[in-house]
Amino acid sequence: MEIGTLIHRFSSCSSTNDLAREMAERGEPEGAVVLCEEQTAGRGTKGRTWFSAPNRGFYASVILRPRSPDLSFIPLLAGVAVVEAVERIFGLRAGLKWPNDVVWQGKKLGGILVESVLTGAEADFVILGIGLNLNHEAPDFPLDIRAIATSLRIILKKPVPLESLLSGLWKSLENWYRLLEEQGGPRILRGFELYSSIPIGTIVIIHTPASEIRGVYSGLDARGGLVLEVGGRKTSFYSAEIAAVAPE
């Protein structure tokens, strides 16, 4: 089944990822989507809350049953699919911040949350969650994120109909997912680097589970890990996030 052929719509749910996971465990097919107008307990990465204002954003999760053993490319391809669809539909070229943020001029426009259920080394299924700020106005965001979040409505200065996004996003996501299944990671990496908001050579600060590290952004490695040059030596990071672009 192609992504987006079957969509389960709800006015409200705790989390689209949780609901999609329950459906996947009951045998829901690959490509099925859970779409909610509101999340009461939406999640981001690192255990953070994803603010999900009612009828303001795009909150969806897709059930995937990938054949590819390397799941590290899924958040990357999802980000590429989102920014590609936004550019085609709205004429707006957003950017990507490794590993899972959609950004516009340094502010967060959307995010990706991938959760997998494994048997041994193989994935039984993967839940791909996508959140995108569509029609939020500045007062809709909580004070603690207002200065770092944005929406398509704020950027474009007009309301954005949800339905105008859907078909284009599903098509883009399907295309990039099939590329991963058929050709592996190199095309995904090139697509991500095309939309990367951080140019190679930029000094960045990353947070790892153990420490904060400052280095020169050197792109992605063959597995989709972040490559930093630190003290003249290049190192790949997988469980990390870019916290800031450092001043020169």
Secondary structure, 3 states (H helix, E strand, C coil): CCCCCCEEEECCECCHHHHHHHHHHCCCCCCCEEEECCECCCECHHHCECCCCCCCEEEEEEEECCCCCCCCHHHHHHHHHHHHHHHHHHCCCCEEECCCEEEECCEEEEEEEEEEEEECCEEEEEEEEEEEECCCCHHHCCHHHHCCECCHHHHHCCCCCHHHHHHHHHHHHHHHHHHHHHHCCHHHHHHHHHHECCCCCCEEEEECCCCEEEEEEEEECCCCCEEEEECCEEEEECCCEEEEECCC
